[in-house]
Amino acid sequence: MRALVWHGANDIRCDTVPDPEIEHPRDAIVRVTTCAICGSDLHLHDNVMPGMEKGDIVGHEFMGEVMEVGTEAKSALKVGERVVVPFTIFCGDCDQCRRGNYSVCERSNRNKALADKLFGHTTAGLFGYTHLTGGYAGGQAEYVRVPFADRTHIKIPDGLSDEQVLFLGDIFPTGWQAAAQCDIQPTDTVAIWGCGPVGQMTIRSAVLLGAKQVIAIDRVPERLAMAKAGGAITIDFEEESVVERLNELTGGKGPEKCIDAVGMEAHATATIDSMMDRAKQALMLESDRAHVLREMMYVCRPAGTLSIPGVYGGLVDKIPFGMAMNKGLTFRMGQTHVKRWTDDLLNRIQEGQIDPSFVITHTVPLDQGPEMYKTFRDKRDGCIKVVLKP
């Protein structure tokens, strides 16, 4: 089969690789009909996430048709069914899964010992996302082996296109969780840093959850225009002070809820902390650029909430923790518990409350994926979200 394969920094290729096979009775094989490039895939492309190995198949946002089912998954899945596959692999039976904490499943990371050593305790296995999370082959491919397939799937009813439901596997529930864990009240101002795909879904989730006003922060005109179309007040951080504008929009009190939809590769315009971050990265003294985190902690209203769906990979420096402690800020973060949200979100799609396909700007064949990684990373050609067709 054909698949997008990691060969090193800035080197993803469309290669011919062996077809996947059933390895466990709970497995299924899915023929991928549609997949996408996620913003967190760019961390792999740029080689800023540890644990990648040459030959790894990438991609964790995909859906398709069930082609083969292991003996222990046949009660849950049938050949021919359409499914979206969550990026988090979960067993459904461990203590964390029973609590709905699917992204920290205790059994699905087949490199558990490595994760235990690095994190203290393992997190879930992820598709196409480093050997720290199991080293599973990803979904930017013609076929995928889905472990724990009797649980790790979302069945799609007839009448919905791939493009309408594809993002149930990652960015839609990620944006929803980011907003939901803020416990948004009708009087709240929600400020969202980053208007990439996750930020766009977060904006619309905050609107659906009833925020008084939603403010979106970015510098890319196409992203800001899409955010405004979704109901947000926009701030271009290259044109005006984020702190001053947020205080102006909140009567000097700051937003109650702040969401980091950027993560470890934050950009800023000639700020001292961002210049220090870049220098430390170059000297391998720091792995993640934390400008957004610092800015959120500074501008958030006392007793407010910081929600962090943006991916961080390692060490950050100069975090004003004393400021956060004295302001009484609450932090909520983590990989997405996809399955916790998808029944509700699928209903919202069917009812016409939202069509997540709005975010798609480019649709290309799988073999154009390597070039589209660069287009997406460099924000060329108005690129916000890339869909691939194997």
Secondary structure, DSSP 8 states (H G I E B T S, - for coil): -EEEEE-STT-EEEEE-------STT-EEEEEEEEEE-TTHHHHHTT-STT--TTEE---EEEEEEEEE-TTTTTT--TT-EEEE-SEE--S-SHHHHTT-GGG-SSS-TTHHHHHHHHSS---EEBTS-GGGT-B--SSBSEEEETTTTTS-EE--TT--HHHHGGGGTHHHHHHHHHHTT---TT-EEEEE--SHHHHHHHHHHHHTT-SEEEEEES-HHHHHHHHHTT-EEEETTTS-HHHHHHHHTTTS--SEEEE-S-TB---SS-HHHHHHHHHHHTTS-S-B-HHHHHHHHHS-TT-EEEE-S---S------HHHHHHHT-EEEE-S--HHHHHHHHHHHHHTTS--GGGG--EEEEGGGHHHHHHHHHTT-TT-S-EEEE-
